[in-house]
Amino acid sequence: MSMRRILRPKTLPPSDREMGYSYGVQVGNMIWVSGQVARNERNELVGGDDPVAQTEQCFRSVAAVFAEAGASLRDVV
């Protein structure tokens, strides 16, 4: 049986780590990523009313989750 690993990159907002929210979960070679909000590592909202900037931040956050698991966005299928 594979072990479950909670993914909480230190480069993402600390308040979410403290509240028990996990950005992703890794089981074996599979990674599940939770919903993302456009917040940087200082927990500041990024992009204001600009959906492109918000989306870019969300993808940076997803990339950080994958990196925490030793993967990258290139591993997404």
CORZISUL-V265416 format. One line per field, one symbol per residue. phi: phi as a letter, one per 30 degrees, with the letter a starting at -180 (. if undefined). A space follows every 50 residues. Layout:
phi->???
//
This chain:
phi->.ddcbdcbeddceddddddidcdabcbiccbccdecbdbddcicdcjhcc dddddddddddddddddecibbddddb
//
